[in-house]
Amino acid sequence: MTVPVHGLPPLLHEGMEVALVPPLLKRDRWHTVRSASAEGGAGQLVALSGCRSIGAAQELVGSTILARVDDLPADYLLHDVESLLGREVEDETHGTLGTIIEVMTGAANDVWVIEGPFGEVLVPVVDEFVLACDDHGTILVRVPDGTVPGGGA
């Protein structure tokens, strides 16, 4: 069972090439994900190439699985808590909403907690409301009606 770090959702998928660290002297560092559960929850059940026994699996306990950024889903930045905290958020109608101070992880989707001129604003992290989010800079959103206190939406 794998456990994602930094508030990210489970991101491993079949065919992804991953590295295990720290490397052991007599173990391959690179593996291919043979299968990964798509179930919700905190982790994934993962099968890796070259790991064909319980003993081999037990040797992996405590290892960190690294993936290439290019192999991650296009929307992984929307869930990377470390890169989101402190980011400015702007609504297409209301202007500056403030900065992300917390990312709440939910079963269906994450929710950004934004503190700014309208007080605390909660924005669901779904395509309908998050319009643009790149590596750096201001994130553009369209908040749901009634989300901005006194904002008239």
Rosetta constraint file for C-alpha pairs under 8 A:
AtomPair CA 1 CA 43 HARMONIC 6.36 0.50
AtomPair CA 1 CA 44 HARMONIC 5.51 0.50
AtomPair CA 1 CA 45 HARMONIC 4.49 0.50
AtomPair CA 1 CA 46 HARMONIC 6.29 0.50
AtomPair CA 2 CA 43 HARMONIC 5.16 0.50
AtomPair CA 2 CA 44 HARMONIC 5.22 0.50
AtomPair CA 2 CA 45 HARMONIC 6.32 0.50
AtomPair CA 2 CA 46 HARMONIC 6.89 0.50
AtomPair CA 3 CA 10 HARMONIC 7.41 0.50
AtomPair CA 3 CA 42 HARMONIC 6.24 0.50
AtomPair CA 3 CA 43 HARMONIC 4.50 0.50
AtomPair CA 3 CA 44 HARMONIC 6.89 0.50
AtomPair CA 4 CA 8 HARMONIC 5.88 0.50
AtomPair CA 4 CA 9 HARMONIC 6.25 0.50
AtomPair CA 4 CA 10 HARMONIC 5.67 0.50
AtomPair CA 4 CA 11 HARMONIC 7.84 0.50
AtomPair CA 4 CA 42 HARMONIC 7.14 0.50
AtomPair CA 4 CA 43 HARMONIC 6.27 0.50
AtomPair CA 6 CA 80 HARMONIC 6.74 0.50
AtomPair CA 6 CA 81 HARMONIC 6.20 0.50
AtomPair CA 6 CA 82 HARMONIC 6.70 0.50
AtomPair CA 7 CA 79 HARMONIC 6.95 0.50
AtomPair CA 7 CA 80 HARMONIC 6.50 0.50
AtomPair CA 7 CA 81 HARMONIC 5.80 0.50
AtomPair CA 7 CA 105 HARMONIC 7.59 0.50
AtomPair CA 8 CA 76 HARMONIC 7.66 0.50
AtomPair CA 8 CA 79 HARMONIC 5.39 0.50
AtomPair CA 8 CA 80 HARMONIC 5.58 0.50
AtomPair CA 8 CA 81 HARMONIC 7.14 0.50
AtomPair CA 9 CA 42 HARMONIC 7.38 0.50
AtomPair CA 9 CA 43 HARMONIC 7.92 0.50
AtomPair CA 9 CA 79 HARMONIC 7.02 0.50
AtomPair CA 10 CA 42 HARMONIC 7.26 0.50
AtomPair CA 10 CA 43 HARMONIC 5.88 0.50
AtomPair CA 10 CA 44 HARMONIC 6.35 0.50
AtomPair CA 11 CA 72 HARMONIC 6.74 0.50
AtomPair CA 11 CA 73 HARMONIC 7.31 0.50
AtomPair CA 12 CA 16 HARMONIC 6.91 0.50
AtomPair CA 12 CA 33 HARMONIC 7.48 0.50
AtomPair CA 12 CA 36 HARMONIC 6.36 0.50
AtomPair CA 12 CA 44 HARMONIC 7.87 0.50
AtomPair CA 12 CA 72 HARMONIC 7.95 0.50
AtomPair CA 13 CA 33 HARMONIC 6.59 0.50
AtomPair CA 13 CA 35 HARMONIC 6.76 0.50
AtomPair CA 13 CA 36 HARMONIC 5.51 0.50
AtomPair CA 14 CA 32 HARMONIC 7.74 0.50
AtomPair CA 14 CA 33 HARMONIC 5.07 0.50
AtomPair CA 14 CA 34 HARMONIC 5.34 0.50
AtomPair CA 14 CA 35 HARMONIC 4.87 0.50
AtomPair CA 14 CA 36 HARMONIC 6.04 0.50
AtomPair CA 15 CA 32 HARMONIC 5.82 0.50
AtomPair CA 15 CA 33 HARMONIC 5.26 0.50
AtomPair CA 15 CA 34 HARMONIC 6.19 0.50
AtomPair CA 15 CA 35 HARMONIC 7.78 0.50
AtomPair CA 16 CA 32 HARMONIC 5.65 0.50
AtomPair CA 16 CA 33 HARMONIC 5.36 0.50
AtomPair CA 16 CA 67 HARMONIC 7.67 0.50
AtomPair CA 16 CA 71 HARMONIC 6.83 0.50
AtomPair CA 17 CA 30 HARMONIC 6.86 0.50
AtomPair CA 17 CA 31 HARMONIC 5.73 0.50
AtomPair CA 17 CA 32 HARMONIC 4.44 0.50
AtomPair CA 17 CA 33 HARMONIC 6.36 0.50
AtomPair CA 17 CA 67 HARMONIC 6.81 0.50
AtomPair CA 17 CA 68 HARMONIC 7.89 0.50
AtomPair CA 18 CA 30 HARMONIC 5.68 0.50
AtomPair CA 18 CA 31 HARMONIC 5.43 0.50
AtomPair CA 18 CA 32 HARMONIC 6.14 0.50
AtomPair CA 18 CA 33 HARMONIC 7.27 0.50
AtomPair CA 18 CA 65 HARMONIC 6.32 0.50
AtomPair CA 18 CA 66 HARMONIC 5.49 0.50
AtomPair CA 18 CA 67 HARMONIC 4.84 0.50
AtomPair CA 18 CA 68 HARMONIC 7.33 0.50
AtomPair CA 19 CA 29 HARMONIC 5.29 0.50
AtomPair CA 19 CA 30 HARMONIC 4.46 0.50
AtomPair CA 19 CA 31 HARMONIC 6.27 0.50
AtomPair CA 19 CA 65 HARMONIC 5.74 0.50
AtomPair CA 19 CA 66 HARMONIC 5.08 0.50
AtomPair CA 19 CA 67 HARMONIC 6.59 0.50
AtomPair CA 20 CA 29 HARMONIC 5.21 0.50
AtomPair CA 20 CA 30 HARMONIC 6.50 0.50
AtomPair CA 20 CA 31 HARMONIC 7.74 0.50
AtomPair CA 20 CA 63 HARMONIC 6.13 0.50
AtomPair CA 20 CA 64 HARMONIC 5.67 0.50
AtomPair CA 20 CA 65 HARMONIC 4.84 0.50
AtomPair CA 20 CA 66 HARMONIC 6.33 0.50
AtomPair CA 21 CA 29 HARMONIC 7.09 0.50
AtomPair CA 21 CA 63 HARMONIC 5.57 0.50
AtomPair CA 21 CA 64 HARMONIC 5.24 0.50
AtomPair CA 21 CA 65 HARMONIC 6.61 0.50
AtomPair CA 21 CA 66 HARMONIC 7.57 0.50
AtomPair CA 22 CA 63 HARMONIC 6.36 0.50
AtomPair CA 22 CA 64 HARMONIC 7.17 0.50
AtomPair CA 23 CA 27 HARMONIC 6.89 0.50
AtomPair CA 23 CA 28 HARMONIC 7.50 0.50
AtomPair CA 23 CA 29 HARMONIC 5.68 0.50
AtomPair CA 24 CA 28 HARMONIC 7.70 0.50
AtomPair CA 24 CA 29 HARMONIC 7.72 0.50
AtomPair CA 31 CA 48 HARMONIC 6.04 0.50
AtomPair CA 31 CA 49 HARMONIC 5.41 0.50
AtomPair CA 31 CA 50 HARMONIC 7.01 0.50
AtomPair CA 32 CA 48 HARMONIC 5.67 0.50
AtomPair CA 32 CA 49 HARMONIC 5.24 0.50
AtomPair CA 33 CA 46 HARMONIC 7.01 0.50
AtomPair CA 33 CA 47 HARMONIC 6.01 0.50
AtomPair CA 33 CA 48 HARMONIC 4.65 0.50
AtomPair CA 33 CA 49 HARMONIC 6.36 0.50
AtomPair CA 34 CA 46 HARMONIC 7.56 0.50
AtomPair CA 34 CA 47 HARMONIC 5.33 0.50
AtomPair CA 34 CA 48 HARMONIC 5.31 0.50
AtomPair CA 34 CA 49 HARMONIC 6.07 0.50
AtomPair CA 35 CA 46 HARMONIC 5.68 0.50
AtomPair CA 35 CA 47 HARMONIC 5.19 0.50
AtomPair CA 35 CA 48 HARMONIC 7.24 0.50
AtomPair CA 36 CA 44 HARMONIC 6.19 0.50
AtomPair CA 36 CA 45 HARMONIC 5.67 0.50
AtomPair CA 36 CA 46 HARMONIC 4.40 0.50
AtomPair CA 36 CA 47 HARMONIC 6.51 0.50
AtomPair CA 37 CA 44 HARMONIC 5.28 0.50
AtomPair CA 37 CA 45 HARMONIC 5.27 0.50
AtomPair CA 37 CA 46 HARMONIC 6.55 0.50
AtomPair CA 38 CA 44 HARMONIC 7.00 0.50
AtomPair CA 39 CA 44 HARMONIC 7.06 0.50
AtomPair CA 40 CA 107 HARMONIC 7.28 0.50
AtomPair CA 41 CA 107 HARMONIC 7.43 0.50
AtomPair CA 47 CA 51 HARMONIC 7.33 0.50
AtomPair CA 51 CA 56 HARMONIC 5.48 0.50
AtomPair CA 51 CA 57 HARMONIC 6.08 0.50
AtomPair CA 52 CA 56 HARMONIC 6.57 0.50
AtomPair CA 52 CA 57 HARMONIC 7.61 0.50
AtomPair CA 53 CA 57 HARMONIC 6.27 0.50
AtomPair CA 54 CA 58 HARMONIC 6.08 0.50
AtomPair CA 55 CA 59 HARMONIC 6.43 0.50
AtomPair CA 56 CA 60 HARMONIC 6.95 0.50
AtomPair CA 57 CA 61 HARMONIC 7.07 0.50
AtomPair CA 67 CA 71 HARMONIC 6.75 0.50
AtomPair CA 67 CA 72 HARMONIC 7.39 0.50
AtomPair CA 68 CA 72 HARMONIC 6.97 0.50
AtomPair CA 72 CA 76 HARMONIC 6.59 0.50
AtomPair CA 75 CA 79 HARMONIC 7.59 0.50
AtomPair CA 76 CA 80 HARMONIC 6.47 0.50
AtomPair CA 77 CA 83 HARMONIC 7.42 0.50
AtomPair CA 77 CA 84 HARMONIC 7.83 0.50
AtomPair CA 77 CA 133 HARMONIC 7.46 0.50
AtomPair CA 77 CA 134 HARMONIC 7.42 0.50
AtomPair CA 77 CA 135 HARMONIC 7.18 0.50
AtomPair CA 78 CA 84 HARMONIC 7.54 0.50
AtomPair CA 78 CA 125 HARMONIC 7.17 0.50
AtomPair CA 78 CA 133 HARMONIC 7.14 0.50
AtomPair CA 79 CA 84 HARMONIC 7.79 0.50
AtomPair CA 79 CA 110 HARMONIC 7.39 0.50
AtomPair CA 80 CA 84 HARMONIC 6.23 0.50
AtomPair CA 81 CA 85 HARMONIC 6.06 0.50
AtomPair CA 81 CA 102 HARMONIC 7.96 0.50
AtomPair CA 81 CA 103 HARMONIC 6.42 0.50
AtomPair CA 83 CA 87 HARMONIC 7.67 0.50
AtomPair CA 83 CA 135 HARMONIC 7.91 0.50
AtomPair CA 84 CA 100 HARMONIC 6.59 0.50
AtomPair CA 85 CA 99 HARMONIC 7.47 0.50
AtomPair CA 85 CA 100 HARMONIC 5.16 0.50
AtomPair CA 85 CA 101 HARMONIC 5.55 0.50
AtomPair CA 85 CA 102 HARMONIC 6.50 0.50
AtomPair CA 85 CA 103 HARMONIC 7.76 0.50
AtomPair CA 86 CA 99 HARMONIC 5.27 0.50
AtomPair CA 86 CA 100 HARMONIC 5.22 0.50
AtomPair CA 86 CA 101 HARMONIC 6.14 0.50
AtomPair CA 87 CA 99 HARMONIC 5.26 0.50
AtomPair CA 87 CA 100 HARMONIC 5.64 0.50
AtomPair CA 87 CA 137 HARMONIC 7.15 0.50
AtomPair CA 87 CA 138 HARMONIC 6.57 0.50
AtomPair CA 87 CA 139 HARMONIC 7.32 0.50
AtomPair CA 88 CA 96 HARMONIC 7.63 0.50
AtomPair CA 88 CA 97 HARMONIC 7.65 0.50
AtomPair CA 88 CA 98 HARMONIC 5.63 0.50
AtomPair CA 88 CA 99 HARMONIC 4.42 0.50
AtomPair CA 88 CA 100 HARMONIC 6.70 0.50
AtomPair CA 88 CA 137 HARMONIC 7.18 0.50
AtomPair CA 88 CA 138 HARMONIC 4.94 0.50
AtomPair CA 88 CA 139 HARMONIC 6.26 0.50
AtomPair CA 89 CA 96 HARMONIC 6.17 0.50
AtomPair CA 89 CA 97 HARMONIC 5.61 0.50
AtomPair CA 89 CA 98 HARMONIC 5.65 0.50
AtomPair CA 89 CA 99 HARMONIC 5.83 0.50
AtomPair CA 89 CA 100 HARMONIC 7.19 0.50
AtomPair CA 89 CA 114 HARMONIC 7.63 0.50
AtomPair CA 89 CA 138 HARMONIC 5.56 0.50
AtomPair CA 89 CA 139 HARMONIC 4.74 0.50
AtomPair CA 89 CA 140 HARMONIC 6.02 0.50
AtomPair CA 89 CA 141 HARMONIC 7.09 0.50
AtomPair CA 90 CA 94 HARMONIC 7.55 0.50
AtomPair CA 90 CA 95 HARMONIC 5.17 0.50
AtomPair CA 90 CA 96 HARMONIC 4.29 0.50
AtomPair CA 90 CA 97 HARMONIC 5.39 0.50
AtomPair CA 90 CA 98 HARMONIC 7.27 0.50
AtomPair CA 90 CA 138 HARMONIC 6.71 0.50
AtomPair CA 90 CA 139 HARMONIC 6.11 0.50
AtomPair CA 90 CA 140 HARMONIC 5.03 0.50
AtomPair CA 90 CA 141 HARMONIC 6.12 0.50
AtomPair CA 91 CA 95 HARMONIC 4.91 0.50
AtomPair CA 91 CA 96 HARMONIC 6.22 0.50
AtomPair CA 91 CA 97 HARMONIC 6.50 0.50
AtomPair CA 91 CA 140 HARMONIC 5.82 0.50
AtomPair CA 91 CA 141 HARMONIC 4.81 0.50
AtomPair CA 91 CA 142 HARMONIC 5.35 0.50
AtomPair CA 91 CA 143 HARMONIC 6.55 0.50
AtomPair CA 92 CA 140 HARMONIC 6.81 0.50
AtomPair CA 92 CA 141 HARMONIC 6.34 0.50
AtomPair CA 92 CA 142 HARMONIC 5.78 0.50
AtomPair CA 93 CA 142 HARMONIC 7.37 0.50
AtomPair CA 94 CA 151 HARMONIC 6.92 0.50
AtomPair CA 96 CA 116 HARMONIC 7.76 0.50
AtomPair CA 96 CA 117 HARMONIC 7.73 0.50
AtomPair CA 97 CA 114 HARMONIC 6.86 0.50
AtomPair CA 97 CA 115 HARMONIC 7.12 0.50
AtomPair CA 97 CA 116 HARMONIC 5.44 0.50
AtomPair CA 97 CA 117 HARMONIC 6.39 0.50
AtomPair CA 97 CA 118 HARMONIC 6.60 0.50
AtomPair CA 97 CA 121 HARMONIC 7.45 0.50
AtomPair CA 98 CA 114 HARMONIC 5.85 0.50
AtomPair CA 98 CA 115 HARMONIC 5.19 0.50
AtomPair CA 98 CA 116 HARMONIC 3.85 0.50
AtomPair CA 98 CA 117 HARMONIC 6.57 0.50
AtomPair CA 99 CA 114 HARMONIC 5.20 0.50
AtomPair CA 99 CA 115 HARMONIC 5.56 0.50
AtomPair CA 99 CA 116 HARMONIC 6.46 0.50
AtomPair CA 100 CA 112 HARMONIC 6.28 0.50
AtomPair CA 100 CA 113 HARMONIC 5.63 0.50
AtomPair CA 100 CA 114 HARMONIC 4.36 0.50
AtomPair CA 100 CA 115 HARMONIC 6.52 0.50
AtomPair CA 101 CA 112 HARMONIC 7.73 0.50
AtomPair CA 101 CA 113 HARMONIC 5.78 0.50
AtomPair CA 101 CA 114 HARMONIC 5.77 0.50
AtomPair CA 101 CA 115 HARMONIC 6.54 0.50
AtomPair CA 102 CA 112 HARMONIC 6.09 0.50
AtomPair CA 102 CA 113 HARMONIC 5.07 0.50
AtomPair CA 102 CA 114 HARMONIC 7.30 0.50
AtomPair CA 103 CA 110 HARMONIC 6.67 0.50
AtomPair CA 103 CA 111 HARMONIC 5.83 0.50
AtomPair CA 103 CA 112 HARMONIC 4.75 0.50
AtomPair CA 103 CA 113 HARMONIC 6.11 0.50
AtomPair CA 104 CA 110 HARMONIC 5.55 0.50
AtomPair CA 104 CA 111 HARMONIC 5.09 0.50
AtomPair CA 104 CA 112 HARMONIC 6.34 0.50
AtomPair CA 104 CA 113 HARMONIC 7.40 0.50
AtomPair CA 105 CA 109 HARMONIC 6.73 0.50
AtomPair CA 105 CA 110 HARMONIC 4.50 0.50
AtomPair CA 105 CA 111 HARMONIC 6.56 0.50
AtomPair CA 106 CA 110 HARMONIC 5.14 0.50
AtomPair CA 106 CA 111 HARMONIC 7.30 0.50
AtomPair CA 109 CA 124 HARMONIC 6.83 0.50
AtomPair CA 109 CA 125 HARMONIC 6.09 0.50
AtomPair CA 109 CA 126 HARMONIC 6.93 0.50
AtomPair CA 110 CA 124 HARMONIC 6.15 0.50
AtomPair CA 110 CA 125 HARMONIC 5.32 0.50
AtomPair CA 111 CA 122 HARMONIC 6.36 0.50
AtomPair CA 111 CA 123 HARMONIC 5.45 0.50
AtomPair CA 111 CA 124 HARMONIC 4.37 0.50
AtomPair CA 111 CA 125 HARMONIC 5.47 0.50
AtomPair CA 112 CA 122 HARMONIC 5.66 0.50
AtomPair CA 112 CA 123 HARMONIC 5.16 0.50
AtomPair CA 112 CA 124 HARMONIC 6.42 0.50
AtomPair CA 112 CA 125 HARMONIC 6.86 0.50
AtomPair CA 113 CA 120 HARMONIC 6.67 0.50
AtomPair CA 113 CA 121 HARMONIC 5.95 0.50
AtomPair CA 113 CA 122 HARMONIC 4.85 0.50
AtomPair CA 113 CA 123 HARMONIC 6.71 0.50
AtomPair CA 114 CA 119 HARMONIC 7.97 0.50
AtomPair CA 114 CA 120 HARMONIC 5.57 0.50
AtomPair CA 114 CA 121 HARMONIC 5.06 0.50
AtomPair CA 114 CA 122 HARMONIC 6.22 0.50
AtomPair CA 114 CA 123 HARMONIC 7.66 0.50
AtomPair CA 115 CA 119 HARMONIC 5.53 0.50
AtomPair CA 115 CA 120 HARMONIC 4.66 0.50
AtomPair CA 115 CA 121 HARMONIC 6.43 0.50
AtomPair CA 116 CA 120 HARMONIC 6.64 0.50
AtomPair CA 116 CA 121 HARMONIC 7.97 0.50
AtomPair CA 118 CA 148 HARMONIC 6.43 0.50
AtomPair CA 118 CA 149 HARMONIC 6.05 0.50
AtomPair CA 118 CA 150 HARMONIC 7.53 0.50
AtomPair CA 118 CA 151 HARMONIC 7.61 0.50
AtomPair CA 119 CA 149 HARMONIC 7.54 0.50
AtomPair CA 121 CA 147 HARMONIC 6.55 0.50
AtomPair CA 121 CA 148 HARMONIC 6.20 0.50
AtomPair CA 121 CA 149 HARMONIC 7.81 0.50
AtomPair CA 122 CA 147 HARMONIC 7.01 0.50
AtomPair CA 123 CA 129 HARMONIC 7.43 0.50
AtomPair CA 123 CA 143 HARMONIC 6.37 0.50
AtomPair CA 123 CA 144 HARMONIC 7.76 0.50
AtomPair CA 123 CA 147 HARMONIC 7.81 0.50
AtomPair CA 124 CA 129 HARMONIC 6.92 0.50
AtomPair CA 125 CA 129 HARMONIC 6.80 0.50
AtomPair CA 125 CA 130 HARMONIC 6.26 0.50
AtomPair CA 126 CA 130 HARMONIC 6.05 0.50
AtomPair CA 127 CA 131 HARMONIC 6.76 0.50
AtomPair CA 128 CA 142 HARMONIC 7.60 0.50
AtomPair CA 129 CA 141 HARMONIC 5.42 0.50
AtomPair CA 129 CA 142 HARMONIC 4.74 0.50
AtomPair CA 129 CA 143 HARMONIC 5.78 0.50
AtomPair CA 129 CA 144 HARMONIC 7.03 0.50
AtomPair CA 130 CA 139 HARMONIC 7.80 0.50
AtomPair CA 130 CA 140 HARMONIC 6.42 0.50
AtomPair CA 130 CA 141 HARMONIC 4.50 0.50
AtomPair CA 130 CA 142 HARMONIC 6.42 0.50
AtomPair CA 131 CA 139 HARMONIC 7.81 0.50
AtomPair CA 131 CA 140 HARMONIC 5.44 0.50
AtomPair CA 131 CA 141 HARMONIC 5.08 0.50
AtomPair CA 131 CA 142 HARMONIC 6.85 0.50
AtomPair CA 132 CA 139 HARMONIC 5.80 0.50
AtomPair CA 132 CA 140 HARMONIC 5.05 0.50
AtomPair CA 132 CA 141 HARMONIC 6.94 0.50
AtomPair CA 133 CA 138 HARMONIC 7.48 0.50
AtomPair CA 133 CA 139 HARMONIC 4.96 0.50
AtomPair CA 133 CA 140 HARMONIC 6.72 0.50
AtomPair CA 134 CA 139 HARMONIC 7.42 0.50
AtomPair CA 143 CA 147 HARMONIC 6.28 0.50
AtomPair CA 143 CA 148 HARMONIC 7.52 0.50
AtomPair CA 144 CA 153 HARMONIC 7.70 0.50
AtomPair CA 145 CA 153 HARMONIC 4.81 0.50
AtomPair CA 146 CA 151 HARMONIC 7.82 0.50
AtomPair CA 146 CA 152 HARMONIC 7.23 0.50
AtomPair CA 146 CA 153 HARMONIC 5.30 0.50
AtomPair CA 147 CA 153 HARMONIC 7.21 0.50
AtomPair CA 148 CA 152 HARMONIC 7.37 0.50
AtomPair CA 148 CA 153 HARMONIC 6.78 0.50
